[in-house]
């Protein structure tokens, strides 16, 4: 049982770091990816599980990225995804640009599928 008189506050970490830690504890290995400018991500290589290190405005899967899963929180000004510079229309869940909900974007065989992670 949690001792409510001795709660550890969450003011020493941010939501994305906390989510990355929880994924690692659950056995999902992730690597952080950085934006090239605020909210703008351009993946030029790599694969596997990735975690966007800030809310995503837009993300481009470059031509050398053939398969990847990107976990992300959409920015309030979320625009979407592209593949090699061409706007993509992902299938799956509709993204709510609320700045807090975690989603995954899975690139496979030239198509992107979005899924809401959690509840």
DRENDO-1510 file (C-alpha; in Angstrom, 1 decimal, always signed):
<recs>
REC; n; res; u; v; w
REC; 1; UNK; +0.0; +0.0; +0.0 .
REC; 2; UNK; +1.2; +3.5; -0.8 .
REC; 3; UNK; +1.9; +5.7; +2.2 .
REC; 4; UNK; +0.0; +8.9; +1.3 .
REC; 5; UNK; +2.0; +10.8; +3.8 .
REC; 6; UNK; +5.3; +10.1; +2.0 .
REC; 7; UNK; +4.4; +10.5; -1.7 .
REC; 8; UNK; +7.3; +11.3; -4.0 .
REC; 9; UNK; +6.4; +14.2; -6.2 .
REC; 10; UNK; +6.9; +14.1; -10.0 .
REC; 11; UNK; +8.4; +17.5; -10.3 .
REC; 12; UNK; +12.0; +16.3; -11.0 .
REC; 13; UNK; +11.2; +14.7; -14.4 .
REC; 14; UNK; +9.2; +15.3; -17.5 .
REC; 15; UNK; +6.4; +13.2; -19.0 .
REC; 16; UNK; +8.5; +11.9; -21.9 .
REC; 17; UNK; +11.4; +10.8; -19.7 .
REC; 18; UNK; +8.9; +9.1; -17.4 .
REC; 19; UNK; +7.2; +7.3; -20.3 .
REC; 20; UNK; +10.7; +6.2; -21.6 .
REC; 21; UNK; +11.5; +4.8; -18.2 .
REC; 22; UNK; +8.2; +2.9; -18.0 .
REC; 23; UNK; +8.8; +1.4; -21.4 .
REC; 24; UNK; +12.2; +0.2; -20.4 .
REC; 25; UNK; +10.8; -1.3; -17.2 .
REC; 26; UNK; +8.1; -3.1; -19.2 .
REC; 27; UNK; +10.8; -4.6; -21.5 .
REC; 28; UNK; +10.4; -2.3; -24.5 .
REC; 29; UNK; +13.7; -1.0; -25.6 .
REC; 30; UNK; +13.5; +2.5; -27.1 .
REC; 31; UNK; +16.0; +5.1; -28.3 .
REC; 32; UNK; +15.3; +8.8; -28.1 .
REC; 33; UNK; +15.2; +10.8; -31.3 .
REC; 34; UNK; +15.7; +14.6; -31.4 .
REC; 35; UNK; +14.0; +17.2; -33.4 .
REC; 36; UNK; +15.9; +19.2; -36.1 .
REC; 37; UNK; +13.9; +22.3; -35.0 .
REC; 38; UNK; +11.2; +22.7; -32.4 .
REC; 39; UNK; +8.7; +19.8; -33.0 .
REC; 40; UNK; +10.1; +18.9; -36.5 .
REC; 41; UNK; +11.6; +15.4; -36.8 .
REC; 42; UNK; +13.5; +14.1; -39.8 .
REC; 43; UNK; +14.5; +10.5; -39.5 .
REC; 44; UNK; +17.3; +9.8; -42.0 .
REC; 45; UNK; +18.3; +6.3; -40.8 .
REC; 46; UNK; +17.6; +3.7; -38.2 .
REC; 47; UNK; +14.9; +1.3; -37.2 .
REC; 48; UNK; +13.3; -0.2; -34.2 .
REC; 49; UNK; +11.5; +1.5; -31.3 .
REC; 50; UNK; +12.0; +5.3; -31.1 .
REC; 51; UNK; +10.7; +7.9; -28.7 .
REC; 52; UNK; +10.4; +11.5; -29.9 .
REC; 53; UNK; +12.1; +13.6; -27.2 .
REC; 54; UNK; +9.6; +16.4; -27.5 .
REC; 55; UNK; +6.0; +16.9; -28.8 .
REC; 56; UNK; +5.8; +16.2; -32.5 .
REC; 57; UNK; +4.6; +18.9; -34.9 .
REC; 58; UNK; +5.7; +16.9; -38.0 .
REC; 59; UNK; +7.8; +13.8; -38.6 .
REC; 60; UNK; +9.4; +12.7; -41.9 .
REC; 61; UNK; +10.5; +9.1; -42.4 .
REC; 62; UNK; +13.5; +9.5; -44.8 .
REC; 63; UNK; +14.2; +7.1; -47.7 .
REC; 64; UNK; +16.7; +5.0; -45.7 .
REC; 65; UNK; +14.1; +4.3; -43.0 .
REC; 66; UNK; +12.2; +1.3; -44.1 .
REC; 67; UNK; +10.6; +0.1; -40.8 .
REC; 68; UNK; +10.3; +1.8; -37.4 .
REC; 69; UNK; +7.9; +2.5; -34.5 .
REC; 70; UNK; +8.0; +6.0; -33.2 .
REC; 71; UNK; +6.3; +6.7; -29.9 .
REC; 72; UNK; +5.2; +10.3; -29.8 .
REC; 73; UNK; +3.0; +13.0; -28.1 .
REC; 74; UNK; +1.5; +15.3; -30.7 .
REC; 75; UNK; +2.2; +19.0; -30.3 .
REC; 76; UNK; -0.8; +21.4; -30.2 .
REC; 77; UNK; +0.2; +22.5; -33.8 .
REC; 78; UNK; +0.5; +18.8; -35.0 .
REC; 79; UNK; +0.6; +18.6; -38.8 .
REC; 80; UNK; +1.3; +14.9; -39.3 .
REC; 81; UNK; +3.7; +12.5; -41.0 .
REC; 82; UNK; +5.5; +12.2; -44.3 .
REC; 83; UNK; +7.5; +9.6; -46.1 .
REC; 84; UNK; +10.6; +10.9; -47.9 .
REC; 85; UNK; +9.1; +14.4; -48.0 .
REC; 86; UNK; +5.7; +13.4; -49.3 .
REC; 87; UNK; +2.7; +13.9; -46.9 .
REC; 88; UNK; +1.3; +10.6; -45.7 .
REC; 89; UNK; -2.2; +9.7; -44.8 .
REC; 90; UNK; -1.8; +7.2; -41.9 .
REC; 91; UNK; -4.3; +4.6; -41.1 .
REC; 92; UNK; -5.5; +3.7; -37.6 .
REC; 93; UNK; -6.3; +6.0; -34.7 .
REC; 94; UNK; -7.1; +9.7; -35.2 .
REC; 95; UNK; -4.5; +11.9; -33.5 .
REC; 96; UNK; -5.8; +14.4; -30.9 .
REC; 97; UNK; -3.3; +17.3; -30.8 .
REC; 98; UNK; -3.6; +17.7; -27.0 .
REC; 99; UNK; +0.0; +17.7; -26.0 .
REC; 100; UNK; -0.3; +14.8; -23.6 .
REC; 101; UNK; -1.6; +11.6; -25.2 .
REC; 102; UNK; +0.9; +9.0; -26.2 .
REC; 103; UNK; +0.7; +7.4; -29.7 .
REC; 104; UNK; +2.8; +5.1; -31.8 .
REC; 105; UNK; +3.4; +5.5; -35.5 .
REC; 106; UNK; +4.5; +2.3; -37.2 .
REC; 107; UNK; +6.2; +2.5; -40.6 .
REC; 108; UNK; +6.0; -0.8; -42.5 .
REC; 109; UNK; +6.0; -1.5; -46.2 .
REC; 110; UNK; +5.7; +2.1; -47.1 .
REC; 111; UNK; +2.6; +2.8; -45.0 .
REC; 112; UNK; +2.1; +4.4; -41.5 .
REC; 113; UNK; -0.3; +3.1; -38.9 .
REC; 114; UNK; -1.1; +5.2; -35.9 .
REC; 115; UNK; -2.2; +3.7; -32.6 .
REC; 116; UNK; -3.1; +5.3; -29.3 .
REC; 117; UNK; -1.0; +3.8; -26.5 .
REC; 118; UNK; -2.7; +3.2; -23.2 .
REC; 119; UNK; -6.3; +4.1; -22.2 .
</recs>
